[in-house]
Amino acid sequence: MKNRMKHICLLFVFLGALSSVLPAADAGELVIASFEGNGRSDLGTDIGAWNSNPLDTSQGCTIEMKKLYGVLGKPTEESRVMKISYDVAASGPAFNGIYIKLNNTDLTPYDRMKMAIKGDAGKGFTTKFKLEMKNNKGERVVFIIKGITAEWQEVTVPMQGLKDLGSITDWTKMREIVFTFDDMTCDYKEGVLYVDNITFSSDK
């Protein structure tokens, strides 16, 4: 009997330890990139720029982590944001952008993606670009971010709408988020955007 009680006690201890490391059922908010760190995402993954043809110097994209005041109407607070400089003003087809690796992040529980964004009034900017999400199966979904202005605003991407498209069949192992600037979508071919605080959140 004593041995049996000992085994039961050990089982409860093990289950208690296990429950302390499992993720909470409430998805809450998942911060992907606040850009306050060392140039990596809040998941500890890579953030970088990509070019469709690195040998073509007439097009390209670069990123820089930059300190700015006034993000989303906070004039006295300084925030690090991602500055994106893109150029698709080539004579031929041109596309490039940035990526944020997700390393198998499960996006199933989340209802929306949010980010703060604005264009650079002095250097010009596109008011729209492609947002892509890709999983480890090579499946992807594309959403057009539009309505960008020279003032900070919060853009919301409805996740359920993307899931209903059916182009991604497995949201449990997502590979990366991609911003794509291309000469067909961008209404200003060369410019600068600022992005901050990319998150996923849930109502549950």
Residue pairs with C-beta under 8 A, 6 or more apart in sequence:
26 202
26 204
27 109
27 110
27 201
27 202
27 204
28 201
28 202
29 199
29 200
29 201
29 202
30 105
30 110
30 199
30 200
30 201
31 42
31 197
31 198
31 199
32 41
32 42
32 43
32 100
32 102
32 177
32 198
32 199
32 200
33 41
33 42
33 47
33 82
33 100
33 197
33 198
34 42
34 80
34 196
34 197
34 198
35 65
35 79
35 80
35 81
35 82
35 195
35 196
35 197
36 79
36 80
39 47
39 65
40 46
40 47
41 47
41 100
41 101
43 101
43 102
43 103
43 105
44 103
45 100
45 101
45 102
45 103
46 99
46 100
46 101
47 63
47 82
47 98
47 99
47 100
47 101
48 63
48 98
48 99
49 60
49 61
49 62
49 63
49 84
49 96
49 97
49 98
49 99
50 61
50 96
50 97
50 98
50 99
50 178
51 59
51 60
51 61
51 96
52 59
52 93
52 94
52 95
52 96
53 59
54 60
56 90
56 94
58 87
58 89
58 90
58 91
58 94
59 87
59 88
59 89
59 90
59 94
59 95
59 96
60 86
60 87
60 96
61 84
61 85
61 86
61 87
61 96
61 97
61 98
61 181
62 84
62 85
63 82
63 83
63 84
63 85
63 98
64 82
64 83
64 85
65 80
65 81
65 82
65 83
66 80
66 81
66 82
66 83
66 194
67 78
67 79
67 80
67 81
68 78
68 79
68 80
68 81
68 194
69 75
69 76
69 77
69 78
69 79
70 77
70 152
71 77
71 79
71 81
71 116
71 152
71 196
71 197
72 116
72 152
72 153
72 154
72 196
73 152
79 196
80 196
81 116
81 194
81 195
81 196
82 98
82 194
82 195
82 196
83 192
83 193
83 194
84 98
84 179
84 192
84 193
84 194
84 195
85 191
85 192
86 96
86 97
86 126
86 181
86 186
86 190
86 191
86 192
86 193
87 94
87 96
87 189
87 190
88 94
88 95
88 96
88 181
88 182
88 183
88 186
88 189
88 190
89 183
89 189
89 190
90 183
93 182
93 183
94 182
94 183
95 180
95 181
95 182
95 183
96 180
96 181
97 129
97 130
97 178
97 179
97 180
97 181
98 178
98 179
99 176
99 177
99 178
99 179
100 176
100 177
100 178
100 198
101 175
101 176
102 174
102 175
102 176
102 177
103 175
104 136
104 173
104 174
104 175
105 173
105 174
106 171
106 172
106 173
106 174
107 133
107 159
107 171
107 172
107 174
107 200
108 171
108 172
109 202
109 204
110 159
110 200
110 201
110 202
111 158
111 159
111 160
111 201
111 202
111 203
111 204
112 156
112 157
112 158
112 159
112 200
112 201
112 202
113 156
113 157
113 159
113 198
113 199
113 200
114 154
114 155
114 156
114 157
114 197
114 198
114 199
114 200
114 201
115 154
115 155
115 195
115 196
115 197
115 198
115 199
116 152
116 153
116 154
116 155
116 195
116 196
116 197
117 145
117 148
117 152
117 153
117 155
117 193
117 194
117 195
117 196
118 148
118 149
118 150
118 151
118 152
118 153
118 193
118 194
119 125
119 126
119 127
119 148
119 149
119 150
119 191
119 192
119 193
119 194
120 150
120 191
120 192
120 193
120 194
121 150
123 191
123 192
124 188
124 190
124 191
124 192
125 148
125 150
125 188
125 191
125 192
125 193
126 148
126 181
126 185
126 186
126 187
126 188
126 189
126 191
126 193
127 146
127 147
127 148
127 149
127 187
127 188
128 144
128 145
128 146
128 147
128 148
128 185
128 186
128 187
129 144
129 145
129 179
129 180
129 181
129 185
129 186
129 193
130 142
130 143
130 144
130 145
130 178
130 179
130 180
130 181
130 182
130 185
131 142
131 143
131 144
131 145
131 157
131 177
131 178
131 179
131 180
132 140
132 141
132 142
132 143
132 177
132 178
132 179
132 180
133 140
133 141
133 162
133 168
133 174
133 176
133 177
133 178
134 140
134 174
134 175
134 176
134 178
135 168
135 170
135 171
135 173
135 174
135 175
136 170
136 173
136 174
136 175
137 169
137 170
137 173
139 167
139 168
139 169
139 170
140 167
140 168
141 162
141 165
141 167
141 168
143 157
143 162
144 185
145 155
145 157
145 179
147 153
147 155
148 155
148 193
159 200
162 168
163 171
177 198
183 189
